[in-house]
Amino acid sequence: KDNKAHFPLDVATLEKIQDGKISYEVKGNQIFVTVTDRYLDSHIHVLSHEGISQEEALKILSRKKHQLENIFTVARVIDGETLELENGEQVKLIGIDCPEADTDEGKKAKEFVKGLAEGKNVHLKFDIQQSDEDGKLLAYVYVKSQLIDWVKTSDEEWVHDTTEYEYFLNKRIIEQGYAAPITIPPNTKYADLFEKLYQEARENAVVSERSESNHKRGLWKEDR
């Protein structure tokens, strides 16, 4: 295939793409979109966005790119184990069992998860079963974040250096002591890890002859 050929692509056709990956680049008043299908065959397109602004077309492109990569924005945290995405879908965190939302512990867990995920872009990864009987997505959730640091250039100037990374939300909730693990087959990929982290969060107290230090975390801090 000639990857240098520029094929026309309109917004309506773009919206119908259901698999593969897309990337894009803006050059002046033109938007070049590379579409790579499941067979790793790529074509470069010039996006036609007649009737809408370039800014609106770029928003559609960004949304479609995220959809194809299972990246979504968290609109709100419903409780410590359930998220609602910007598109209205709800996500149940696999392996997470938080206290009931109307209890003090449940409210603490919800606030902890809100601080980590609400308003953030998240990458959803799935196990064998991808949704429950209520239609909620069952997922391992990775929150996209950035690490910003100062670095010195060869010209002895200090500039910002931004590193993008993802952190594993399911794992962090358990290791920080805001949930117990729950294993519901067939989604058992991280069952052993979650159990190990739970035991560490709940039971790891360090006691010496000279002082007593409580290293329990989250909801288990007061569980002596």
N, C-alpha and C positions, 0 to 999 in steps of 0.2 A: 504494500500500500504506500502511496505517496503522502507522507505526513505533512508535506509543505503545501498541499492543495488546500484552499480555503473554501469550504462548502457553506452555503447559506443555512442559517438556523433561525427560526422565529421563536418567540417566547412561548407560544402555545405548544409547539413541538418539544421545547426544552422541558416544560412542565410534565410532559408525558414520559420522560426518561425514568425508568424504574430500577435499573441496575448499572453497574460500572462506576466510573469516577469522572469528575470534571474538574478542570482548573481553568483560570481565565486571566487575561491581561488586557489592560486598557491602553490604547495608543491613540491619543487625540480624541476624536469623536467616534472611534471604532472600538468594539469589544471583541477580542479574539477568545474563543472558547475551545479548549481541547477536551474532547470526549473520548474516554478510554473504556471500551466495552469489557465484558467478562473474559474475553479471549485475549486481552491486552492489545487489541487492535485500536489504534488511535486515529482520529481525524481532527483537523483544525477547522473551526467554523467562524464566520463573522456573524455575530448576533444581530438580527434585525429586530428593532424595538419600536416600530412605527406606532404612534399613538400614546406612548409613554416616554418619560424622560430617561436619560441614561442612568440617573440615580436610582429610579424605580427598577430599571432593568438589572442593575447591580444588586439590589436587594433581593430580587427574585433568584438571581444566580447564586448568591450566598446561601439563601434558604435551601435551594435545590442541592448544592454542594454538601451542606450539612446533613440533609435528609439522606443522601446516598451514602454518607460516611457514618450514619447513625449518630450524628451530633445535633443536639437540640438545646434550647434554652429552658431552664427551670423557671416556670412562672411563679410557683409557690410550693412550699413544703406543707403537706397536709398533716403529717405526723412524722415521728422519727424514722419510719420505714417506708413512707409513701410520698412520692413527688408528683406534681402536676406540671406537664410540659406546656410550652407556649401554644402548642397546637391542640390543647385540651386533653391529650392522652394522659393517663395516670401510669406511674411506674412503681412497682413493688420491688424493693431491694431484696435480692435473693440472699437467704441465710441470716436475715436480720429480724430479731424479735424484740421490739421495744415495749415498755410498759404502756398501758392504755392511755390514750391521749388526754383524758380528763383527770388523770392523777398528777400529783406534783412531779413525780419522776418522769411521767410521759411528757409533761410540759417542758421539763429540762432537756429531755432528749430532742424534742422538736426544735427548741431554741438552738441547741448545739448544731443540728443538721441545717437549720436556716442559715446560720453563720457560714457554713461551708458551701452550700449549694444554691440557695435562692438567688435568682437573677444571673446565675452563671451558665456558661455553656458546658454541656456534659456529653461524654461519649458513651453510648450504650453498647455493652457487649452481652451476648446471650449464651445460655447453656442449652440443654436439650429441649426443654419446654420453654417457649417464648412468651406465653401468656397464661393467665389463670382463668377459672370458670367465669369470672366477672368481667373479663376482657382487659384487665390490667396487664401491662407489659411486665415480664419478670426479667430483671436485668442486673448485671454487675455495672455499676455506674462509676465512671472516671471523670472527675471534675477537671476541666482545663484551666490552667493557671499560668502565671508568669513569674519568673524570678528576675528582678532588676538589680543590677550591680554596676559599680563604677569600674572602668578599666582604663589603663593608660595606653595611648596609642604610640606608634613609633615616633611621632612628633612631640611626645611628652605632654599630650593633651589628655585630660580626663573626659571620657564620654560614657553615656549609659550603654550597658550591654544587657539585652533582654533575652532570656532563655525561656522557651515555652516547655511546659511539662504537664503531666496529668497525675492526679493522686486518686487512689482507689477509695471511693467513699464508703462502700460496705465495710472494708477492712478498717478504715479509720474510726468509724462509729464504734466498732467492737473493741478495738485496741485502746480507745480512750474511755471505755467504760460506760457507754450509753445504750448498750443493747446486749442481749444474750444471743448466742447462735441458735438457729433452728434449721434442721435439715429435712427438706421435703423432696424425696426422689421424684424425678430423675436428676434434679439440679443439685449435684453434690460436688462440683469441681473443687470448691474451696472449703469443704466441710471440716477437714482436719485442721487447716490453718485457722479458721474462725474459732474452733474449739480451743486451740492452743492460745490464741490471743485473749480469749475470754478468761481463761484460767489465770493468765498473767495479770490481766487488769483487775480481777476480783481478789486474787489470793496473794499477790506479790507484796508482802510486808517484810521489811528488813528490820530485824531487832538485834541490837548489840548490847553488851553489858553496860556501856556508857550511856546510850540513848536509844530511843525507839523512834524509827522513822516510818511513816505510813506511805507506801508507794502505790497504794490502790488508786484507781482513777475513776473519774466521772461519777456515776451513781453509786459506786461501791466505796467511795471515800470514807463514809461513815459506818460501813459494815465491818466492824472490828471483830 
